[in-house]
């Protein structure tokens, strides 16, 4: 058992440490910056709307930030959005926003499968949010 644990630790160090010694395309041993950044935020509530999702997340000062994410980001070939269902348990929903070279790239919503979970809600049909979903090119998080 100790040998297996030791071998696992060595394997992890090799896999994690090897990229540090990788050479870039010029062969000079310097690592090229990928320009990829990810910001993760815990979600307070996810509201479904016929045009997309309205997600509320906690920002500084115990206020709520809001992001409008169009439904066509998740389907229709755009693929700027990805919906991942969490396993059953105590996991809390979150949103990961990916930026490449400072520009919005993709959003990933990690949510509970059940629409009856306390974090899910539905925007009433009488509430008009259509203008919030028009012309969205990215997500600008509030802090």
C-alpha positions, 0 to 999 in steps of 0.5 A: 500500500505504501508503494502504491501511495509513493508511486501515486505521489511521484506520478502527480509531481511528474505530471504537474512539474513537467509543464514547468520544463516544457519548451515553447515553439522557439525552443528556448525553454521559456514558457509562453503565456496562454492568456487564459484566465478563469473567474469562479463565483458561487451562484445564489440563484439561477432564473430561467427565462425563455431567452436564457438564464439570469444568474445572481451571485454575491459581490462585495458589500453583501450585494448581488451581482446579476448576469444575463446569459443567452440561451443560444450560447448553449445551443445552436453552434455558438458553444460560448456556454456550457451547462454542467449538472452537479452530482447529488449532494451538498455541492453549491452551484457556481459559474466559471467565466473564461477570458482569453487575452482579456476578452470573454471566451466562455461561461460554464454553469455548474448547477443542480439537475433538479429544477426543484432545488432552492437555487432554481427559479423561473422568471414570471411570463409577465416580467419583460427582460427581453432587452437584457438579452439583446446584443450580449457579446460577453459577461462583465462580472461585478465585484 
